[in-house]
Amino acid sequence: MAKFRDIVLYYQKYWSIGIFSIIASSALEIIDLLVPYAIGQILNILSGQPLDKPLQRAIASIIVWAHWSSNPITFLSVLLGLIFLVTVCRAPIQPWLSSWFHWYIALVTRRDHFQKVIQKILTLPLAFYDEYNPGRIAGRISRGLENHTWSYPEIAGEMIPKLFRVLAIFVMIWLIEWRIAVAFLISFIFILSFSITNLQKLIKMEAVLDRYYENTESRTSEIITNIKTVKAFAVETAELTRQSRRLDRHFQVVNNRLHKGYVNLRAKEKTVVETCLFLILIFTLVATVQGHISLGHFITTLTVSSMAYAELGPIGNLAETFARRSASMIRFHEFMQQPVGMDAGMVDLNRHSPIVYKFTGKIEFSDVSFGYDRDRPVLENINLLIEPYQTVALVGRSGSGKSTLVKLLFRYFEPQQGSILIDGADISTLDIAGYRRRLAIVHQEVDIFNGTLLDNLTYGNREASLEKVESACAHARVDEFIHQLPQGYYTVVGERGVRLSGGQRQRLGIARALLVEPDVLIFDEATSSLDYESERSIQLAMQAIEGTRTMIIIAHRLSTVREADVIVVLDKGQIVEVGNHTELLNRQGIYRRLHALQETGDLLA
């Protein structure tokens, strides 16, 4: 569970620079108070009243050092010089000591944490992405990073220095008249306590609202992803109505509860501030009339008190802004605290490359059992030996455990019982990144990035030469359609490869897999959604690479696996038949029944 402490630790790496910049900014805010003090002393000179003794001694020392004559004009000149230093000479320095450092810290931490975000995305378990869609994740990340970036310059560059300024004003008033300072301090403690108490309530409401808004963004992302389905069913109006209702509810909460709460808080603060300032005026006036303070001190006290109470407005606004942002920042840290998945490889910029393995492709499943829910096993007591360079097909009804077996092989999940060996080594003992580099998979839906065809082909092996690319494309029969593309290998294929047909995407996926030169190549339903002509092209591509490496084929269409060396039939998470196509047809078992259903045109159950 993320807390406020996590927001503070977000900037931990740059605390030394941050502390320096906060001290510098605060010092400049405090130095600014010399102006009203000097003006008050000027008023004393003009009205014939004495200067403060420490100031009088300091100016006298300057007069002696500079060999000036001691008269009111000289005293006024020194005070004017002090005001010049505090205002004009400070002006070009302040932006560098405040704005530059504060924004540098904000921007450099955004870069650092964005890198950590990408690392987190790459190491989260697959189950996390089954629960949260890309829109929800991207929204939480962007809001969290953006609010962190904007908050630091405001809090460290404005709010904290202003608080130090108020503290310095209290000290200044205390030196002039302690009774007024006590009244000033009590009023500030009351106002800040009142504001913090009310802001805590509003922050809790913001947290609830942030979760609600995240759900709205999530649905919007789903609409974008599934826009073809939305249009196909002509439900644009229904989706608009649904989202409009959510936005209306969001507005009602923001306007009638949150916004009204902030305005009500600001109105009360403003009333209390003006009342306190009026009381300070009365106390100061009485002290002046009674002769406790000079006319210059009257002006100074009233001026700095007005400056202090005037700071409460910006401080309140900054606190309100931070309150509005805090919920999204907390939820960002909740995302960053998600545990790394067991399937995560090493993601480290300081690590140049994973351990390099080379396998013959001999795979053994030894008494493997697994279930996503421990009480409901998907695979039970799987024992299977795949020899090097063998082509093995996994067939069976939907839900029989075929794809789960491959997920275990890729170490997306760990078996709850048994072990998986490759060349006699337990895969759980191998470096996961180095191990996965020796495997490649072609899914039913090949993931295509929005880039050129060549970028997608070399995604797993950026060092591949053009000759290797052309060879892989020839084996995968990609060369049959490259000449049809406007820029050949350099054609931009669009988001998710929309400019390619299903069969073209599958062949691209095979060529991409071949370019990493895997020891084990897996086809997961690679032809199930294709027409006959595209399926035949994929089958020819698969046949061209049979015997060159270990191949595992998962298929619903049994025509895809007729030529496999071994066909493994799974049913309800168990291996029920093993053999080649001819042997299994002669056994009168599940395989023969599935084959008969497909021969008659019935769909596989």
Beta strands, then each sheet from edge to edge (+ up, - down):
strand 1: 363-370
strand 2: 379-386
strand 3: 391-395
strand 4: 417-422
strand 5: 425-426
strand 6: 439-442
strand 7: 520-524
strand 8: 550-554
strand 9: 566-571
strand 10: 574-579
sheet 1: 2+ 1- 4+ 5-
sheet 2: 6+ 7+ 8+ 3+ 9+ 10-
end
